[in-house]
Amino acid sequence: MASTTSIASSLSDSIPLPPARDIPSSFTASLKSWWSAGEKESAAAEERLLRKLPYFRPANTPASTPTEYPVVAHSSRVQLSDPKKYINTLTIESTSPSPSAPPPAVVVHGYGAGLGFFFQNFPALGRWAGARGTSVYALDWLGMGRSARIPFRVKAKREDIDGRVAEAESFFIDSLEEWRAKKGLEKMTLIGHSLGGYLSVAYALKYPTRVSKLILLSPAGVPRGLETTQYAREVTDSQPVGASDADHAEPASSNKVESMRAGQSAEQRKESRSRKLFTYLWEEGFSPFQVVRSSLFWGPILVGKYSTRRLIGLSAEDTKAMHEYILNITLAKGSGEYCISHLLAPGAHARRPLVDRIAALKIPVTFVYGDNDWMDPEGGSQSVENMRQAGNGEGRMYIVPHAGHHLYLDNSKATNDLLVKELDRHHRSSS
């Protein structure tokens, strides 16, 4: 049988994929990048990231291709009942499914992102799936990433807050439920980042029998009131550095949470005018992706400035690959991104905070934050306490060192170790 290396090589060589372009630093380069953007480039950008998995099968690869790995991965579009709706999906499945396997893990991204953001987490999750004989899925929310970009509309009147929130949440979670049914999954563990964490909780509240547990990575919309969350820092912060293999997530102590909040308050006090302008536009429901699309030829340079600052901890090759991916999903037609003003009120806090709703869940819920996060961790602490008071002692909260809001990317090793630990927690104790 062919070696692992030669199998991976033959799969990649059979369908050549051009390397990612350099991040543009001139108008000419930006114009060329803008001109070539589109569905074909978007698909290629995503596949560059997924091909980092040696067991990933590119499109049109024969299903009979041999593999020595315990899992195989492929991407597809899962068609929903409405012919205009489909969900872009990555599947990592065991080649030897176990009858006692734990529920599959489903990874969902944050606002305006896509499944490609988790390329550094898929190897560890793939090893977990292979060892447990189960599957891992990652998907793009309807209206985001490379899923169908259908019109996003809310019919509720402006003053009908509950109606607006319910419609905006349903746009995403009902399509997730239809996706689950199409994939034939009885139950699943949801791993959600940021807005994906918020929507994962909303899904579990509406479809409680379909969720085994929740792992929430720096979830949005948790605390009530303004607190110290600063959404503007998403585009102004640089990537934290200093992560090492010795790092590990630690249970969140009250002292650590207070220390993080003190740092966030200090950042608020020195907020620049440009940050205040960004925050104002965000609060008014103006999509930040509209700015990039409206800038036309300058869009790739704007995204490049974000990529080079936010992805400073990645290799040059990975930074270019991620930039190309971010650029193409950002330039795609606006859709699900317009949910933001319906879910978040001025001040960037949730109109229906999760801290006031999460106690209804009777499943394990794990909150995880980066130690340099701009998302207020107090909401997570209070949520765990509210669950405990409601009789659910399965709430957990952890802090990942050398990491910010994108902790899964900033310190992938520590995050991956925690993900596997939490995925195994109840499976191991029940086996």
Disulfide bonds with the S-S distance in Angstrom:
none
